[in-house]
Amino acid sequence: LTVSIFLLIAFVINETKVKYPLVPLRIFRIRNVTGGNLIMLPIVAGALGQGFFLTLYLQNILNYTPVQTGLSFLPVPIIIGYISRKAPSLIEKYGFKPLLIAGTSITTIAVFMFSFLTVESTYLINILPAFLLMAVGFGLSFVSITVAATAGVPADESGLASGLINTSQQIGGALGLAILAVVATTAIATAQASGQTLVQASLYGYQQVFVWAAGMMLSAILVAIFVIQVPPAPTKK
């Protein structure tokens, strides 16, 4: 993680010095480009982290098999796909900022719901409702983020703006998983040191991960509210 941070700093410095930069930093002067990437980073960070540790919860706490675990996640991509198809028409009707705020808020609430899981939780009552909310939130968020981050970008830099969103997605996933892994291992070690069993300690660690993941996503809501701007509508002649 430390090496990655130094490499990122070195990359930024290099981009300011070369004649033909791979990523012209001037694009970040466009407010929505910066805002869109600042939203994508924590959203994907929290999403990938909670998905990884929810898998461990299902297998280590509820004793699901790998096949059962995979099937339990199945509603999520189906709903994301459906909502993503509907999102453009919703954006056209309501604008991307309201949907972006709604999507990130719904996703944050859903991930926070996972922090209340226990050894007695069931899929239908405790997990599926959060999955459904999370999928709706992701479906609204991902499309809205892309629209927001490319709105107002010159045509010759639209490809760059889209590429930055994809890069933020990859960085966010890796960074989020690294941070949440530290959270989990620290929490589990602390719980075991206090005399809890491995199952109890693991559950505590997973709960802390879901709280932290929701906290990451909360920052995305704040960016959506205070940073993202709606471009003025074109004047009619």
Protein Blocks (a to p, Z undefined) as FASTA:
>chain_A
ZZmmmmmmmmmmmmmmmmbdfbdfklmmpmklmmmmmmmmmmmmmmmmmmmmmmmmmmmm
nopafklmmmmmmmmmmmmmmmmmmmmmmmmmnopklmmmmmmmmmmmmmmmmmmpcfkb
cfklmmmmmmmmmmmmmmmmmmmmmmmmmgopafklmmmmmmmmmmmmmmmmmmmmmmmm
mmmmmmmmmmmmnopafklmmmmmmmmmmmmmmmmmmmmmmmmmmmpccddddddZZ
